[in-house]
Amino acid sequence: MTSGAQVVAIAEGFLGTPYRHQGATKGVGCDCIGLIRGIWRELYGEEPEAVPPYAPDWAERSGEERLLAAGLRLFGVPLAVADMAAGDLLLFRWRAGCAAKHAGILAGPQHFIHAYEQGAVIRSVLVPCWQRRIAAVHRFPERRDA
């Protein structure tokens, strides 16, 4: 069984991991996509899917909703923001009209864990300016071996 508490515990294990563009390794380096990949690997024992190289400005360059599309492929239909719970994947867009570009894990009603660019994986308060930027909420799928 995949539980929100299990996802949060894995995400907390990444706290302090340095920010590294395209990284996905606990304690070594990761970006926000790498954090989600690392959690997925710990839950399911494999990569969610192959991730091609991407530039830091990939969302601005293409304008394509690649992150939202990956969310649909891997997690299914998004949940309503009102239904989000600890352990859910949060996808963010910086402003209206821009592609979603950031990801984090809801750690409780007022906090989320994410890879902070130029820093590390941290726990942040889900203040109103972050809440307004939520583009999608997904729950990790049940493990197949459960």
N, C-alpha and C positions, 0 to 999 in steps of 0.2 A: 504494500500500500504506500502511496505517495501522500505524505501529509504536509500541510503548511509548516508545521513545527520542524519537520525534517528538512525542508527547503531552507528555512531560516537558519537552522543550525549549520548547514553546509555553507550558506552565504557568510555567516559569522566567522567561519573558519578562514575566509578570504580577507577578513579585515586586516588592514596594514599591508597587504600585498601591493607593491609599487605599481603605478600606472605604466603600462607599456602598450603602445599601439599594436594591435593584432595579437597581443599575448593572451594566453589562456591557462596559465599555470599558477596555482596557489603558491604564495610565498616567493615566487620568482617575478611575475609580472603579468598583468592583464589589463584589458580595456573593458568597457561595459559589455560588449558582445562576448568577450572572453570569459567574463564572470559568469554569464548565463551558460556558455558552453561548458565551463568547469563544473557548475552545479549539475547540468544534464549528465555529464560523464560520471559523476559520483552517484547519481540516482540510477542511471540506466546502464552504466558500464561501457558506453560507446559515445562517439561524437554524434550530435544530432543530425548533422549533414556536413558535407564538405563546404568550407568557407573559402571562396577565392580571395586573393589579396585585395585590399581596399585602401584607398588613400584617406587621410584624416578628413578631407572634405568631400567624401563620397556622396553624401546626401545632397549637398549643395550642387555638386557637379551634375548629377544625373536627374535630380528632382523626382526620381522614382521612389515609390513607397516599398523599398526592399525590406525594411525591418518589419513593417506591418504584414507584408506578404509572407515572410518567414514565420511570423507569429501564427498566421492562419494555417500554414502547412504543418507546423510542428505541434501547435497547442489547440487548434480548432477555433471555433467562433469565440470572439472576445466576450467577456462578462461586462455587465453594467458597472460603472465606477462605484455605484452605491453598494454593489455586492462584493467588492474586493475584500480579501482577508489576508492575514499574515501568510507569507509564502508565495503570494501571487506575483507574477511578472508584470512590471509596469513599463510601458513604452511611452516615451515622451517626444514631443515635437517642440522646438524652441519658439516657434511662432506660427500663427495661422498661415496656411498657404505653403509652408515648408514641409518637406518630408520628415517623418519621425526619425530621430537619430540617436536617442539615448535610451538606455534600459537600466532597470534596477529591480530589486526584490522588496516587496512590502514586508517590513519587519514587525509591524504592529500598527495600531490605528494612526500613529503620528510619526512614524519613522520608516525610512527605507535605506537599503544598502546598495551602493553603486560604486563604480570605479570613477573617481574624480580625476579628470584630465589634469596633468601636471602635478598630481599628488599620489593618491593611493586609494584602495578600496576603503570606503568610510561609511559610517552610519550618519544620515542627515535627517533633519526634521522635515516632514512633509508639509511645509508651510504653504499658504494659499498660492504663491507664485509657482510652486512645483505642481500643486494640484491642478491648476488651470492648464498646465502643459501635458497632462496625461492624454495620450492619443489612443491607448488600448490597455486593457487589463486581461491577462490570461492566467489560467490555473495550469500547473504542471499536470500532464496526464498520469493516470494510474499506471503503475509499473505492470508490465506484462506477466511477471512472475509472481504477482501478489495473489 
